[in-house]
Amino acid sequence: MDRLTLFGLFAVTAMLVFYGLEKRSHWFILAFAGSCVLGSTYGFLQGAWPFGLVEAVWSGVAIQRWWVVRRSSTKLSLNKND
């Protein structure tokens, strides 16, 4: 197994783990977005540009989701202190 394959295995495994943990904290959503960037990088490096492109889009979707969840959790904590 070469280094590129190990990198891809790491990226996809991280995506799976962080996706499963997303409901625990908004930081796991951000970690999922980061692992999608790694998956996208892997796709482009191995020559599978459609995979790289789809993973880049997923990263953007996850960052948007992280932003929304983070803002709503911040608003909830501010309202609790009132």
Stockholm file with secondary structure:
# STOCKHOLM 1.0

chainA/1-82         MDRLTLFGLFAVTAMLVFYGLEKRSHWFILAFAGSCVLGSTYGFLQGAWPFGLVEAVWSGVAIQRWWVVRRSSTKLSLNKND
#=GR chainA/1-82 SS CCHHHHHHHHHHHHHHHHHHHGGGCHHHHHHHHHHHHHHHHHHHHHTCHHHHHHHHHHHHHHHHHHHHHHHHHHHHHHHHTC
#=GC SS_cons        CCHHHHHHHHHHHHHHHHHHHGGGCHHHHHHHHHHHHHHHHHHHHHTCHHHHHHHHHHHHHHHHHHHHHHHHHHHHHHHHTC
//
